[in-house]
Amino acid sequence: MRRGAGLAVGVALLGAAALAGCGASRKLAYRPDELRALVSARAPDLAPGDVTVPFELGPERAAWARRLVRDAQSDAEEVERLAGAMLDPAQLGLRYVSSVTTGAEETLRRSEGNCLALASVFIGLARAAGLQAYYIDASIRVHATRVADDGTAVNEGHVSALVKTASGNFGLDFTRLGTIEWYRVLDDVEALANYYNNRGFEMMDRAEVERAPVDWPAVEREFRLAVKVLPSFARAWNNLGVAAARQGRLAEAAASYRAAAAHDPKLAAPHNNLGELHLAGGELADAVRELETAAALDPAAPHVQYHLALARLRGGDRDGARRALRRALELRAGYPEARALLEELGPRARQGSSGGTSAGSVSSNQ
C-alpha cells in the first residue's frame, strides 16, 4: 500500500486494494468484555479484571470523541478531527515515544506512547465515534530486532491503525518513517498479543538503558501472555525462548525457538538463537545448520554471519569461517570482533584456534 495525500499530520490515504482481510469472515473488532472473556479462556490464571484492553476508553472520553465529530460533514472529516486532536497541544497533545507501550487511558494520562499506544487511543476514539477502525501490522517496514551481547535476537513488531471511510482507507503513521508499502490488518486478539510482546521487549531495553539487571521472570510473564493470547505468534515464541534461556532452562528455550520457526518459517531470529544454543553446547553441526538457515533468511544481519563463522571455525571449516567474517564486515565495517577473528585466521593464525570468546552462547547468568 502506498501513501497518498495526508488528511492531517500522521494520517495518509491507503490503497483500497491492499486491505486484504478486511472483507473476510474473521472477526476483527471485539468489545472489551468479549476480549477479556476470550483471554480468560486462553489464560485461566489471568483474572478478567487483570486483562488490559488496549483500546478501551472510559465513558467520559468516549462521549468527548462523539462530541468532537458531531457536526462533521463526512467520515473522512471525522478522521481528520480525531487525528488532529490527538496531536494538538490544545487538545490531547500526545507525543510519540518509542519505548512506551500502554493502553489508551494510560497513554492519555501520560500524554505519550509508542505506535501501538497511539494507535490504541485512535482506535478507541474512532470506535466511540462510530467509525470502523482496526489495528494493522506494518512489521515488514519497521521490525525491531534487539541483538544481545551473546548474539541472541529478540523481536518487536510495528503496529499502527487503519480506519475505513467512504472515500478510502486511512492509516496513521506516528513515526513518519515514510511510505508504507505493506500491512496486514490485525484483529483485536492479535493486537493484544503484540501489546504484551512489546512490553516484554521494552523491559529488556529499559534495563539496558538503566544498566540494571533484567527482571527475567517479569519479562517472561509478558512474553508468555503473548503466546497464550495468540498461540501462533512466532515473534513472541522466539522472545519467550530468550527469557527461558537467560534463566537456565535451555531445553525449554529450544522448544520455544522451534515453535517460533514452525509458526513463521521466514523468521530468522529463532534459527539464530537455536544456533547459539547448539554452539554453546558444542553441537557444531546443528549450530552451523541453524545459523546458515538464519543467514539465508536474513542476509543483511552481521551478527548472524559472525556467529556462523564461529560455528564453522570450531567445526574445522576455516575457509567457511573466513567467508562468513568477510560478509559480516561487508555488512558492518566497524565490527571489531569479526575483524579481529579474520586477522587471526591469516597465514600465521594459530592452529586449533576457537575464535576467541564464546560470544554466541546463551546463558542464564546475564
C-alpha positions as a LaTeX table, in Angstrom:
\begin{tabular}{lrrr}
\hline
Residue & $x$ (\AA) & $y$ (\AA) & $z$ (\AA) \\
\hline
Met1 & 0.00 & 0.00 & 0.00 \\
Arg2 & 1.17 & 3.46 & $-0.79$ \\
Arg3 & 0.52 & 6.69 & 0.98 \\
Gly4 & $-1.48$ & 9.35 & $-0.78$ \\
Ala5 & $-2.27$ & 12.92 & 0.25 \\
Gly6 & $-2.39$ & 13.22 & 4.02 \\
Leu7 & $-5.52$ & 14.46 & 5.75 \\
Ala8 & $-3.60$ & 15.58 & 8.81 \\
Val9 & $-0.25$ & 15.06 & 10.45 \\
Gly10 & 0.42 & 11.34 & 10.52 \\
Val11 & $-2.67$ & 10.35 & 8.52 \\
Ala12 & $-2.44$ & 9.07 & 4.95 \\
Leu13 & $-4.77$ & 7.62 & 2.35 \\
Leu14 & $-4.04$ & 3.96 & 1.71 \\
Gly15 & $-4.73$ & 1.87 & $-1.37$ \\
Ala16 & $-8.05$ & 0.10 & $-1.00$ \\
Ala17 & $-6.77$ & $-2.99$ & $-2.78$ \\
Ala18 & $-4.21$ & $-3.52$ & $-0.04$ \\
Leu19 & $-6.83$ & $-4.02$ & 2.66 \\
Ala20 & $-6.55$ & $-7.78$ & 2.47 \\
Gly21 & $-8.66$ & $-9.49$ & 5.06 \\
Cys22 & $-11.00$ & $-6.61$ & 5.94 \\
Gly23 & $-13.80$ & $-8.18$ & 3.99 \\
Ala24 & $-13.05$ & $-11.64$ & 5.26 \\
Ser25 & $-15.34$ & $-13.51$ & 7.61 \\
Arg26 & $-12.99$ & $-13.47$ & 10.60 \\
Lys27 & $-13.91$ & $-11.19$ & 13.46 \\
Leu28 & $-11.66$ & $-8.14$ & 13.69 \\
Ala29 & $-13.16$ & $-5.92$ & 16.38 \\
Tyr30 & $-14.21$ & $-7.03$ & 19.86 \\
Arg31 & $-15.99$ & $-5.30$ & 22.69 \\
Pro32 & $-13.79$ & $-5.04$ & 25.80 \\
Asp33 & $-15.87$ & $-7.64$ & 27.65 \\
Glu34 & $-15.62$ & $-10.04$ & 24.69 \\
Leu35 & $-11.85$ & $-9.68$ & 24.54 \\
Arg36 & $-11.50$ & $-10.21$ & 28.29 \\
Ala37 & $-13.62$ & $-13.35$ & 28.13 \\
Leu38 & $-11.57$ & $-14.76$ & 25.27 \\
Val39 & $-8.26$ & $-14.08$ & 27.01 \\
Ser40 & $-9.54$ & $-15.57$ & 30.27 \\
Ala41 & $-10.43$ & $-18.75$ & 28.41 \\
Arg42 & $-6.93$ & $-19.00$ & 26.95 \\
Ala43 & $-5.12$ & $-17.87$ & 30.11 \\
Pro44 & $-7.24$ & $-19.10$ & 33.05 \\
Asp45 & $-4.64$ & $-17.92$ & 35.57 \\
Leu46 & $-5.27$ & $-14.33$ & 34.47 \\
Ala47 & $-8.36$ & $-12.77$ & 36.03 \\
Pro48 & $-10.58$ & $-10.88$ & 33.55 \\
Gly49 & $-10.04$ & $-7.68$ & 35.53 \\
Asp50 & $-6.28$ & $-8.02$ & 35.04 \\
Val51 & $-6.54$ & $-8.19$ & 31.24 \\
Thr52 & $-5.53$ & $-4.93$ & 29.59 \\
Val53 & $-7.78$ & $-4.00$ & 26.67 \\
Pro54 & $-5.50$ & $-1.56$ & 24.83 \\
Phe55 & $-8.23$ & 0.41 & 23.04 \\
Glu56 & $-10.64$ & 0.66 & 25.98 \\
Leu57 & $-11.74$ & 4.19 & 26.94 \\
Gly58 & $-13.85$ & 5.41 & 29.82 \\
Pro59 & $-17.37$ & 6.76 & 29.16 \\
Glu60 & $-16.31$ & 10.40 & 29.52 \\
Arg61 & $-13.58$ & 10.11 & 26.90 \\
Ala62 & $-15.89$ & 8.19 & 24.54 \\
Ala63 & $-18.53$ & 10.91 & 24.89 \\
Trp64 & $-15.86$ & 13.54 & 24.18 \\
Ala65 & $-14.98$ & 11.76 & 20.92 \\
Arg66 & $-18.61$ & 11.75 & 19.83 \\
Arg67 & $-18.97$ & 15.46 & 20.57 \\
Leu68 & $-15.80$ & 16.22 & 18.63 \\
Val69 & $-17.16$ & 14.73 & 15.39 \\
Arg70 & $-20.84$ & 15.51 & 15.90 \\
Asp71 & $-21.15$ & 18.14 & 13.15 \\
Ala72 & $-18.54$ & 16.69 & 10.77 \\
Gln73 & $-19.67$ & 16.60 & 7.14 \\
Ser74 & $-18.12$ & 13.22 & 6.31 \\
Asp75 & $-16.42$ & 10.27 & 7.94 \\
Ala76 & $-13.13$ & 11.45 & 6.42 \\
Glu77 & $-13.57$ & 14.74 & 8.27 \\
Glu78 & $-14.22$ & 12.76 & 11.45 \\
Val79 & $-10.88$ & 11.01 & 10.99 \\
Glu80 & $-9.18$ & 14.35 & 10.43 \\
Arg81 & $-10.66$ & 15.81 & 13.59 \\
Leu82 & $-9.78$ & 12.84 & 15.77 \\
Ala83 & $-6.22$ & 12.55 & 14.48 \\
Gly84 & $-5.71$ & 16.29 & 14.74 \\
Ala85 & $-6.98$ & 16.34 & 18.31 \\
Met86 & $-4.52$ & 13.63 & 19.28 \\
Leu87 & $-1.55$ & 15.73 & 18.20 \\
Asp88 & $-2.90$ & 19.20 & 19.05 \\
Pro89 & $-1.28$ & 20.56 & 22.26 \\
Ala90 & $-4.53$ & 22.43 & 22.97 \\
Gln91 & $-6.50$ & 19.16 & 22.98 \\
Leu92 & $-4.93$ & 15.75 & 23.71 \\
Gly93 & $-1.37$ & 16.78 & 22.87 \\
Leu94 & 0.05 & 13.26 & 22.56 \\
Arg95 & 3.72 & 12.67 & 21.77 \\
Tyr96 & 5.35 & 9.70 & 20.10 \\
Val97 & 7.83 & 7.91 & 22.40 \\
Ser98 & 9.25 & 4.68 & 21.04 \\
Ser99 & 9.59 & 2.72 & 24.28 \\
Val100 & 6.21 & 3.19 & 25.98 \\
Thr101 & 3.54 & 0.53 & 25.33 \\
Thr102 & 0.43 & 1.43 & 27.31 \\
Gly103 & $-3.33$ & 1.15 & 26.97 \\
Ala104 & $-5.39$ & 4.05 & 25.66 \\
Glu105 & $-6.36$ & 5.55 & 29.03 \\
Glu106 & $-2.85$ & 5.37 & 30.45 \\
Thr107 & $-1.46$ & 6.83 & 27.22 \\
Leu108 & $-3.83$ & 9.76 & 27.59 \\
Arg109 & $-2.78$ & 10.27 & 31.21 \\
Arg110 & 0.91 & 10.18 & 30.26 \\
Ser111 & 0.40 & 12.22 & 27.06 \\
Glu112 & 2.87 & 9.92 & 25.29 \\
Gly113 & 3.21 & 6.46 & 23.84 \\
Asn114 & 4.65 & 4.34 & 21.06 \\
Cys115 & 2.92 & 3.35 & 17.82 \\
Leu116 & 0.76 & 0.69 & 19.45 \\
Ala117 & $-0.20$ & 3.00 & 22.31 \\
Leu118 & $-1.13$ & 5.89 & 20.00 \\
Ala119 & $-2.96$ & 3.52 & 17.67 \\
Ser120 & $-4.94$ & 2.26 & 20.66 \\
Val121 & $-6.01$ & 5.80 & 21.56 \\
Phe122 & $-7.08$ & 6.49 & 17.99 \\
Ile123 & $-8.95$ & 3.19 & 17.66 \\
Gly124 & $-10.75$ & 3.76 & 20.96 \\
Leu125 & $-11.77$ & 7.28 & 19.94 \\
Ala126 & $-12.73$ & 6.27 & 16.40 \\
Arg127 & $-14.86$ & 3.33 & 17.51 \\
Ala128 & $-16.56$ & 5.51 & 20.13 \\
Ala129 & $-17.41$ & 7.92 & 17.30 \\
Gly130 & $-18.90$ & 5.10 & 15.23 \\
Leu131 & $-16.02$ & 4.62 & 12.77 \\
Gln132 & $-14.61$ & 1.27 & 11.61 \\
Ala133 & $-11.08$ & 1.34 & 13.00 \\
Tyr134 & $-8.59$ & $-1.53$ & 13.20 \\
Tyr135 & $-5.02$ & $-2.29$ & 14.14 \\
Ile136 & $-2.53$ & $-3.00$ & 11.36 \\
Asp137 & 0.83 & $-4.77$ & 11.44 \\
Ala138 & 3.48 & $-2.97$ & 9.38 \\
Ser139 & 6.39 & $-5.04$ & 10.67 \\
Ile140 & 7.83 & $-5.60$ & 7.19 \\
Arg141 & 8.64 & $-1.87$ & 7.13 \\
Val142 & 9.60 & $-1.49$ & 10.80 \\
His143 & 10.79 & $-4.60$ & 12.57 \\
Ala144 & 12.93 & $-4.01$ & 15.63 \\
Thr145 & 15.39 & $-6.77$ & 16.48 \\
Arg146 & 17.46 & $-6.38$ & 19.61 \\
Val147 & 20.70 & $-8.38$ & 19.48 \\
Ala148 & 22.26 & $-9.11$ & 22.87 \\
Asp149 & 25.98 & $-9.33$ & 23.55 \\
Asp150 & 25.83 & $-13.10$ & 23.21 \\
Gly151 & 24.18 & $-12.90$ & 19.79 \\
Thr152 & 20.61 & $-13.87$ & 20.65 \\
Ala153 & 17.90 & $-11.87$ & 18.91 \\
Val154 & 14.62 & $-10.56$ & 20.34 \\
Asn155 & 11.83 & $-9.31$ & 18.06 \\
Glu156 & 9.41 & $-6.42$ & 18.34 \\
Gly157 & 6.83 & $-5.59$ & 15.70 \\
His158 & 5.37 & $-2.31$ & 14.43 \\
Val159 & 1.64 & $-1.77$ & 14.94 \\
Ser160 & $-0.41$ & 1.19 & 13.78 \\
Ala161 & $-4.07$ & 1.96 & 12.99 \\
Leu162 & $-6.39$ & 1.98 & 9.99 \\
Val163 & $-9.88$ & 3.40 & 9.58 \\
Lys164 & $-12.32$ & 2.67 & 6.76 \\
Thr165 & $-14.21$ & 5.60 & 5.26 \\
Ala166 & $-16.42$ & 6.16 & 2.26 \\
Ser167 & $-13.53$ & 7.87 & 0.47 \\
Gly168 & $-10.92$ & 5.23 & 1.24 \\
Asn169 & $-8.88$ & 3.56 & 3.92 \\
Phe170 & $-6.74$ & 5.84 & 6.05 \\
Gly171 & $-3.70$ & 4.76 & 8.03 \\
Leu172 & $-1.90$ & 6.53 & 10.86 \\
Asp173 & 1.89 & 6.78 & 10.77 \\
Phe174 & 3.03 & 8.39 & 14.01 \\
Thr175 & 6.70 & 7.68 & 13.36 \\
Arg176 & 6.70 & 9.43 & 9.94 \\
Leu177 & 9.05 & 6.79 & 8.58 \\
Gly178 & 7.90 & 7.23 & 5.02 \\
Thr179 & 5.93 & 5.15 & 2.56 \\
Ile180 & 4.10 & 2.15 & 3.97 \\
Glu181 & 4.45 & $-0.48$ & 1.27 \\
Trp182 & 2.73 & $-3.34$ & 3.08 \\
Tyr183 & 0.47 & $-4.02$ & 6.01 \\
Arg184 & $-1.79$ & $-6.69$ & 7.41 \\
Val185 & $-5.00$ & $-5.99$ & 9.28 \\
Leu186 & $-4.90$ & $-7.37$ & 12.82 \\
Asp187 & $-7.85$ & $-8.45$ & 14.86 \\
Asp188 & $-8.01$ & $-7.20$ & 18.44 \\
Val189 & $-6.69$ & $-10.52$ & 19.77 \\
Glu190 & $-3.54$ & $-10.20$ & 17.67 \\
Ala191 & $-3.15$ & $-6.58$ & 18.75 \\
Leu192 & $-3.34$ & $-7.59$ & 22.41 \\
Ala193 & $-0.66$ & $-10.23$ & 21.85 \\
Asn194 & 1.54 & $-7.53$ & 20.30 \\
Tyr195 & 0.85 & $-5.35$ & 23.35 \\
Tyr196 & 2.25 & $-7.99$ & 25.73 \\
Asn197 & 5.17 & $-8.82$ & 23.43 \\
Asn198 & 6.17 & $-5.17$ & 23.17 \\
Arg199 & 6.02 & $-4.73$ & 26.94 \\
Gly200 & 8.44 & $-7.60$ & 27.46 \\
Phe201 & 10.76 & $-6.18$ & 24.80 \\
Glu202 & 10.69 & $-2.78$ & 26.49 \\
Met203 & 11.52 & $-4.22$ & 29.92 \\
Met204 & 14.72 & $-5.59$ & 28.43 \\
Asp205 & 15.59 & $-2.33$ & 26.70 \\
Arg206 & 14.84 & $-0.27$ & 29.81 \\
Ala207 & 17.16 & $-2.40$ & 31.91 \\
Glu208 & 19.92 & $-1.97$ & 29.32 \\
Val209 & 19.48 & 1.81 & 29.24 \\
Glu210 & 19.50 & 1.98 & 33.05 \\
Arg211 & 22.38 & $-0.51$ & 33.25 \\
Ala212 & 20.28 & $-2.57$ & 35.63 \\
Pro213 & 19.71 & $-6.34$ & 35.81 \\
Val214 & 16.85 & $-7.57$ & 33.63 \\
Asp215 & 13.90 & $-8.89$ & 35.63 \\
Trp216 & 13.68 & $-12.04$ & 33.56 \\
Pro217 & 10.65 & $-13.56$ & 35.36 \\
Ala218 & 8.69 & $-10.36$ & 34.68 \\
Val219 & 9.86 & $-10.29$ & 31.06 \\
Glu220 & 8.92 & $-13.94$ & 30.66 \\
Arg221 & 5.44 & $-13.25$ & 32.03 \\
Glu222 & 4.75 & $-10.71$ & 29.28 \\
Phe223 & 6.02 & $-12.99$ & 26.51 \\
Arg224 & 4.09 & $-15.94$ & 27.93 \\
Leu225 & 0.89 & $-13.89$ & 28.00 \\
Ala226 & 1.51 & $-13.01$ & 24.35 \\
Val227 & 1.65 & $-16.66$ & 23.28 \\
Lys228 & $-1.30$ & $-17.58$ & 25.47 \\
Val229 & $-3.39$ & $-14.86$ & 23.86 \\
Leu230 & $-2.16$ & $-15.83$ & 20.37 \\
Pro231 & $-0.58$ & $-19.32$ & 20.27 \\
Ser232 & 0.61 & $-18.81$ & 16.67 \\
Phe233 & 2.59 & $-15.62$ & 17.47 \\
Ala234 & 6.08 & $-16.52$ & 16.24 \\
Arg235 & 7.91 & $-13.40$ & 17.44 \\
Ala236 & 6.63 & $-13.89$ & 20.98 \\
Trp237 & 7.61 & $-17.59$ & 20.97 \\
Asn238 & 11.13 & $-16.55$ & 19.98 \\
Asn239 & 11.25 & $-14.00$ & 22.77 \\
Leu240 & 9.88 & $-16.47$ & 25.30 \\
Gly241 & 12.77 & $-18.74$ & 24.35 \\
Val242 & 15.25 & $-15.96$ & 25.09 \\
Ala243 & 13.72 & $-15.41$ & 28.53 \\
Ala244 & 13.86 & $-19.13$ & 29.30 \\
Ala245 & 17.49 & $-19.36$ & 28.15 \\
Arg246 & 18.50 & $-16.46$ & 30.38 \\
Gln247 & 17.07 & $-18.36$ & 33.33 \\
Gly248 & 18.97 & $-21.53$ & 32.50 \\
Arg249 & 16.07 & $-23.53$ & 31.04 \\
Leu250 & 17.81 & $-24.36$ & 27.78 \\
Ala251 & 15.61 & $-27.28$ & 26.68 \\
Glu252 & 12.53 & $-25.11$ & 27.14 \\
Ala253 & 14.24 & $-22.30$ & 25.24 \\
Ala254 & 14.98 & $-24.62$ & 22.32 \\
Ala255 & 11.36 & $-25.78$ & 22.25 \\
Ser256 & 10.16 & $-22.17$ & 22.12 \\
Tyr257 & 12.57 & $-21.33$ & 19.29 \\
Arg258 & 11.34 & $-24.35$ & 17.33 \\
Ala259 & 7.74 & $-23.26$ & 17.89 \\
Ala260 & 8.63 & $-19.79$ & 16.56 \\
Ala261 & 10.27 & $-21.26$ & 13.46 \\
Ala262 & 7.29 & $-23.54$ & 12.86 \\
His263 & 4.78 & $-20.68$ & 13.11 \\
Asp264 & 6.83 & $-18.36$ & 10.87 \\
Pro265 & 9.31 & $-20.18$ & 8.60 \\
Lys266 & 10.59 & $-16.82$ & 7.29 \\
Leu267 & 11.69 & $-15.52$ & 10.71 \\
Ala268 & 15.47 & $-15.63$ & 11.12 \\
Ala269 & 15.73 & $-14.94$ & 14.86 \\
Pro270 & 14.70 & $-18.39$ & 16.17 \\
His271 & 17.23 & $-20.11$ & 13.89 \\
Asn272 & 19.92 & $-17.70$ & 15.04 \\
Asn273 & 19.03 & $-18.38$ & 18.66 \\
Leu274 & 18.91 & $-22.15$ & 18.18 \\
Gly275 & 22.31 & $-21.91$ & 16.55 \\
Glu276 & 23.61 & $-20.07$ & 19.61 \\
Leu277 & 22.27 & $-22.79$ & 21.91 \\
His278 & 23.88 & $-25.54$ & 19.83 \\
Leu279 & 27.15 & $-23.62$ & 19.66 \\
Ala280 & 27.22 & $-23.19$ & 23.44 \\
Gly281 & 26.56 & $-26.92$ & 23.85 \\
Gly282 & 29.26 & $-27.99$ & 21.41 \\
Glu283 & 26.73 & $-29.35$ & 18.89 \\
Leu284 & 28.62 & $-27.84$ & 15.98 \\
Ala285 & 26.87 & $-29.45$ & 13.02 \\
Asp286 & 23.48 & $-28.39$ & 14.40 \\
Ala287 & 24.83 & $-24.90$ & 15.12 \\
Val288 & 26.10 & $-24.49$ & 11.55 \\
Arg289 & 22.81 & $-25.74$ & 10.11 \\
Glu290 & 20.68 & $-23.31$ & 12.13 \\
Leu291 & 22.98 & $-20.34$ & 11.58 \\
Glu292 & 23.17 & $-20.99$ & 7.84 \\
Thr293 & 19.38 & $-21.05$ & 7.79 \\
Ala294 & 19.29 & $-17.75$ & 9.70 \\
Ala295 & 21.82 & $-16.23$ & 7.28 \\
Ala296 & 19.72 & $-17.28$ & 4.30 \\
Leu297 & 16.57 & $-15.79$ & 5.85 \\
Asp298 & 18.28 & $-12.55$ & 6.90 \\
Pro299 & 21.30 & $-11.98$ & 4.62 \\
Ala300 & 21.81 & $-8.45$ & 5.99 \\
Ala301 & 22.40 & $-9.49$ & 9.62 \\
Pro302 & 26.12 & $-9.16$ & 10.50 \\
His303 & 25.75 & $-10.84$ & 13.90 \\
Val304 & 24.44 & $-14.00$ & 12.21 \\
Gln305 & 27.46 & $-14.09$ & 9.90 \\
Tyr306 & 29.86 & $-13.64$ & 12.81 \\
His307 & 28.38 & $-16.47$ & 14.83 \\
Leu308 & 28.20 & $-18.64$ & 11.73 \\
Ala309 & 31.94 & $-18.03$ & 11.39 \\
Leu310 & 32.48 & $-19.16$ & 14.98 \\
Ala311 & 30.48 & $-22.34$ & 14.41 \\
Arg312 & 32.30 & $-23.16$ & 11.18 \\
Leu313 & 35.69 & $-22.47$ & 12.74 \\
Arg314 & 35.05 & $-24.71$ & 15.71 \\
Gly315 & 33.95 & $-27.40$ & 13.29 \\
Gly316 & 37.22 & $-27.09$ & 11.36 \\
Asp317 & 35.92 & $-25.15$ & 8.35 \\
Arg318 & 38.39 & $-22.26$ & 8.32 \\
Asp319 & 37.61 & $-21.20$ & 4.73 \\
Gly320 & 33.89 & $-21.11$ & 5.51 \\
Ala321 & 34.62 & $-19.08$ & 8.62 \\
Arg322 & 36.62 & $-16.57$ & 6.55 \\
Arg323 & 33.76 & $-16.20$ & 4.07 \\
Ala324 & 31.27 & $-15.51$ & 6.85 \\
Leu325 & 33.60 & $-13.00$ & 8.51 \\
Arg326 & 34.16 & $-11.13$ & 5.26 \\
Arg327 & 30.41 & $-10.97$ & 4.77 \\
Ala328 & 29.94 & $-9.69$ & 8.34 \\
Leu329 & 32.45 & $-6.91$ & 7.65 \\
Glu330 & 30.74 & $-6.03$ & 4.37 \\
Leu331 & 27.55 & $-5.55$ & 6.35 \\
Arg332 & 29.16 & $-3.77$ & 9.29 \\
Ala333 & 32.58 & $-2.33$ & 8.56 \\
Gly334 & 33.29 & $-1.49$ & 12.17 \\
Tyr335 & 32.60 & $-4.96$ & 13.58 \\
Pro336 & 35.65 & $-5.34$ & 15.86 \\
Glu337 & 35.16 & $-9.00$ & 16.82 \\
Ala338 & 34.77 & $-10.05$ & 13.20 \\
Arg339 & 37.81 & $-8.06$ & 12.09 \\
Ala340 & 39.98 & $-9.43$ & 14.92 \\
Leu341 & 38.99 & $-13.01$ & 14.17 \\
Leu342 & 39.58 & $-12.60$ & 10.44 \\
Glu343 & 43.06 & $-11.24$ & 11.16 \\
Glu344 & 43.70 & $-14.19$ & 13.46 \\
Leu345 & 42.76 & $-16.54$ & 10.64 \\
Gly346 & 45.51 & $-15.09$ & 8.43 \\
Pro347 & 48.50 & $-17.14$ & 7.15 \\
Arg348 & 50.12 & $-17.36$ & 10.58 \\
Ala349 & 46.94 & $-17.95$ & 12.55 \\
Arg350 & 47.31 & $-20.43$ & 15.37 \\
Gln351 & 46.11 & $-23.90$ & 14.52 \\
Gly352 & 43.13 & $-25.07$ & 16.50 \\
Ser353 & 42.01 & $-21.53$ & 17.35 \\
Ser354 & 38.50 & $-21.40$ & 18.67 \\
Gly355 & 37.99 & $-17.84$ & 17.54 \\
Gly356 & 38.30 & $-16.29$ & 21.00 \\
Thr357 & 35.29 & $-15.77$ & 23.16 \\
Ser358 & 32.10 & $-17.80$ & 23.09 \\
Ala359 & 30.11 & $-14.70$ & 22.23 \\
Gly360 & 27.40 & $-16.79$ & 20.64 \\
Ser361 & 26.38 & $-18.62$ & 23.78 \\
Val362 & 23.10 & $-18.21$ & 25.58 \\
Ser363 & 23.50 & $-18.45$ & 29.32 \\
Ser364 & 21.41 & $-17.96$ & 32.42 \\
Asn365 & 23.77 & $-15.60$ & 34.22 \\
Gln366 & 23.18 & $-12.43$ & 32.21 \\
\hline
\end{tabular}
